[in-house]
Amino acid sequence: MPAHELRRPAQAVAEREGLPADWINDAVKGFFSATGRFEVYAELSHLRIFVPHPEYLLAMKCMAMRLGEEFQGRNDVAVLLRSSGIRNMANAEAALAGYYPLDRYPARARHVLEELIGNPLDSPVS
């Protein structure tokens, strides 16, 4: 769907729900992977809604990693690690490599993963 076709209904939702006009960030399109996995969230007679698989979301979040109190990247990664069942760096790297080459991920993403997962011999993320 072209972006301009989505902006009008998005604006209507923003007005109805009291959201800022820019509540939808379409910059995520720069992080799409040819191997991205999606699941059907809901299917109606006229609409099918897809959501990215948690590991794919994790990969995109790590690619776009921003740090700072104003960003939720670290918290998002923690939630996605739990929902993906990833408990060590080997599994994290395998999941990430399924979507993008590991050398494309920013160093800050690896630091966040190591901080959240810890050494594979340490206690896993719960």
N, C-alpha and C positions, 0 to 999 in steps of 0.2 A: 504494500500500500504506500503510495507517495506520502511524504511527510505532510504536505499541505492538506491532504484529505483527513489526516488524523488530528490536526490542530484545532479545527472547529469543534468536534465533539469533546476533545480534551479541555478546551476552554469552557464548554458548558458544564462539564464535571467539576472543574475548578471553581466556577461560580456557585454551583449548587452545594459543594462541600466546603467552601471557604478556603480553598487551596490557593497558593500563589499561581500566577499565570504560567510560570515556567516549571510547574511541578513535574512535567515529563521531560526527562533528559534524553534526547535521542543521540547523544554522543556515544552511547554504548555500541552503536553500529560499527564504530572503529575497532571494536574488540571481537567482532564475530569471527568464529573459526569455521573453516570448511567441514570440520569433523564435529561440530557442536551437536549435542544431544538434547532433544526436547521431548516432553511428555504432554499428553492431552490433559488439561486441567478441567475443562468443562466443554460439553458439546451440546449446542442448541440446534434447532432446526435451521437457523440462518447464520450461525456463528460457531466456530471452533476456537477455543482459547488454549494456547500452548504455553508452557513454562519451561525454562531451561532446567536440565537435570542439575542437582546440587553440585556435582563435581565440575560441571561446565561453568556454573556460576562462580565456583571457587577459582577456577582458572581465569575467568574474566576479571574477577575482583583482584586477583594477584597481579594480573597484567596492568591494571589501572590503579594499583596501590598508591594511595595518598595518605600521608601521616599527618597528625596534628589533631588537637582537640576538636576542631570544627568538622573533622571527617569521622566516619564510622567504619573505615576500612578494617581496622584490627578486630573490632567486635563482629563485623560481618564475616570475616575469615574464621573466627572462633566458632560461630554458629554453623557455618558451612562445613567445617571440619567435623563437628559433631554429627550433623545430619548425613554426612557422607560416610561416617564410620572410620575416618582416617585417624590413625593413632601413632604413626611414625613417619619419619622423613622419607623413607623409601616408598611408602604408599602414596605420600603427598606428591613426590616427584613423578611417580608413575601416572598418577591422575593428571597432573599438570601437563606432562609430556604427551598425553593423548590429544591435547588441543593445540598446543603451541610448542615450538622447540624450547627446551629449558634455558638456553642462553638468551632468549628474548625477554625473560622475566626480569624485572628490576631487582637489584640487590636488596632493596628494602623489603620486598615480598619474602625473600628467603629468610631475612632476619625476623620478620613477624612469624613466619611458620616455625622457625627454630624456637622462638620464644614461647609460642603457644603449645607446640608439641614437646619441646625439650629434646634431650638426648633420647634415642630409642630405648636406652636402658632405664631411663627415668619413668616416673608414673605417666601414663598416657593421658591425653585430654579426655575428660569425661563428659 
